[in-house]
Amino acid sequence: MSINVMVIDDHTLVREAVCRMIDSEPDLHVVGQAGSVSEGRTQLALHPIHVLVIDVSMPDGSGLTLARAAREASPRLGIVVLTMHNDDETLLEALDLGASALVLKSAPSDEVIAAVRRAAVAPDAFMATGLAEALRRRSSSDKPKLTPRETEVLDRLV
């Protein structure tokens, strides 16, 4: 069985390299790619996929927002967040939205391929380097816990 993958990343060089890397695997096939959130929405409507590989920062919005919408539309979709952001906030947001994995762009290609394959068969199981430590810091934080909506409102006020 071939695993259909879509790659959404605003950096053309990165996107094309990830697509080539995925297509070089006999069981993986890139069926669509996009360089923005809006292009990604269009591509997602056109192509049935098993796994979405998506960047966080896009010129027209957050890849995590699109990933959340994709998860709501297709609960069995595997979602791999591929990012340069190595921080608790990004990792925990990916976890909270229901992503299957968060992989840093600095990771070896084998790690990206493994995350794609794993996301295809276990889309509900989240994996990320540093997850246990981030969860520990979240639970021991002295900061009050805000809901996503409260955080959004505060961000807009700032």
N, C-alpha and C positions, 0 to 999 in steps of 0.2 A: 504494500500500500504506500502510495506517495503522499507525503505531508505537504499540503499547500500553504505557503507562507507569503505574507505581505510585509514589506519593509517601509516604514515611514520615518524619514530623517531629513532634516533641512540641509544638511551638508552633502552635496552631490558626491564628493569623493568617498565619504564614509558610506553612504547609502549604496553606491555601486560596488564598493569593496565587500560589504556585508552580503549583498545579493550574489556576487560571484562566489563568495565563500559558501553560502547556503546551496547554490545551484551545483557546486562541485561535489556535493554529497549525493549518492545514488537514490536515497529515499526522500530527499527534500527538493521542493520545486518552488521557486518564487513566481507567483502568479500576478503580482501587482506591486507597485512601489509609488511613493509620493514624497514630495518635499515640503508639504505644509499640512496643517490640520484640515483646511478646506479640501485640498486635493485628496487627502486621506479619507475623508467622508465619502467623496465620490467613488474612490477606488473600492472602499469597503462595500458600497452598494452594488458594485459591478461584479465582484469576484467572491465566490464562496471559498473561505480559507479555514484552516485548522489552527494556525498560529499567526499572531500579529507581533512583529518586532517593531517597537516604537521608541523614539527619542522623547525626552521630556520637554526641552526648550525648542519652540518653533517660532517663526517670525509672526505668525497670526494666532498664537494661543499656546496652550499647554497640551502636550501629547498625553499627559495623564488625564485630562478632561476627555479627550477623544477615546482613550483606553477605557475609561469608566463607562462611556456611552456604548462602546463596543461590547463590554462585558454585560451590560443591561440588555442589549439586543440579542446577545448570544451567550448564555451562561456556560456553555461547554467550550468556548473559544479559549485557546491558550494565549496568554499575553506575556511577552518578554519585554521588559523595559530596559533599553540599552542607553546608558547615560554616562556623562562625564561627572555628574553630580554625586560626590561621595560623602553624603551627609545623612544624618538620621531623618530629617524631615522628608527628603525625597524617598528614602527607603520605606519609611512608615506610611507615607501616602500611597506608594505602590502596593504595599501590603493591604491597606485599608480599602483600596478600590477593587481588590480581587485579582491583581496580577498574579501570574504564575511564577515569575522570577524577575529579579533585578540584577543586571550584569553591567559592570563598568566597562566603558569603551577601552580601558587600558588592560582588560582581561585577555588571556590568550584565546585564539580563535576556537580552540577545542571547547572552551567553557561556553562560548556563545552557542555552538552547535549542540552541545549537551543540553543546554537550557531550552533550546527550540524543541528538541526531541522529547524532553521531559514534559514540556508544556503541552505538547500534542496528546500525551497519554494521561497526564495528571494535571489538568488546568487549574484545579482547586488547591493544589499543594504549592505553597510559596517557598522559594529558595533565594537566598541572597547572602553573600559574604558579609559577616558582621551583624546578622539579624539578631542573634541572642544578646549581643552587647547593646544594640539599639533598643531592644525591648526592655532590657534592664534599666537603661538610662531613662526611658519613658516612664516606667513605673516608679522610679525613685525620684523623679523630678519634683522640685519644690514649686514649680509653676502650676497655676491652676489649669486644669484640663479644659480646653475649649472644643466645642463641636466644630465641624468643618464650616458650618454656616456662620458661627460666631467669628471664626478666623477670617472668613471672607469679608464680613462686615468691618472688622478691625482693619483689614488690609485696605479696603476702600476708603475708610476714614483717614488713614495715613496718607 
